[in-house]
């Protein structure tokens, strides 16, 4: 992610994508490990148009075909190609595809407005085609990608579906600074806390000392009054004897 924190990844890093805030320093599932070792190159036969004008469309109804996508997206501008990705053996839809526009501004508008539109009773997910536009990209089938289902235990963050959460200990300049188990960022922070603690202890000791002095003064006054009372009683008894 670089020094500046962003909710959306500017460079794809499988290790960071596997972390909710992009700060993991070790993979937490095998998919991340597989993605870190992968050497991915997009298939030119599948994508050969302008990446800045191409959108990725997923969560399609299995029955949605190219004509349905064309009908849903042609209102945003002139379309060059529409592709629904299918299994090479069965021919069944893999429930995602690509739409390439003639102009980039049309793609920008479609990404904004067509996201979460309903086509064939399915809510669409629309984003950029990352295989050629996002450096370091690794697709889902190799352990990378973005999003995912909680049930899989292999969520990927940094994309539109699941952006990074801001790290709790992120400083205002945007740099992440790890803290020790007690929550201190560095020795200076620890010493400041210790100084505040010592100052508090000194104040408490001063107050306790003052309270003890007051108690001793009160006890001394009580004893003096008691002695004076005994003396007065003694004098009265002596007068009665006379």
Buried (B, 14 or more C-beta within 10 A) or exposed (E): BEEEBBBEBEEBBBBBBBBBBBBBEEBEBEBBBBBBEBEBEBEEEEBEBBBBBBBBBBBBBEEBBEEBBEEBBBEBBEBEBBBBBBEEEEEEBBBBBBBBBBBEEBBBBBBEEBBEBEBBEBEBBBBBBBBBEBEBBBBBEBBBBBBBEEEEEBBBBBBBBBBBEBBEEBEEEEEBEEEEEEEBEEEEBBEEEEEEEEEEEEEEEEEEEEEEEEEEEEEEEEEEEEEEEEEEEEEEEEEEEE
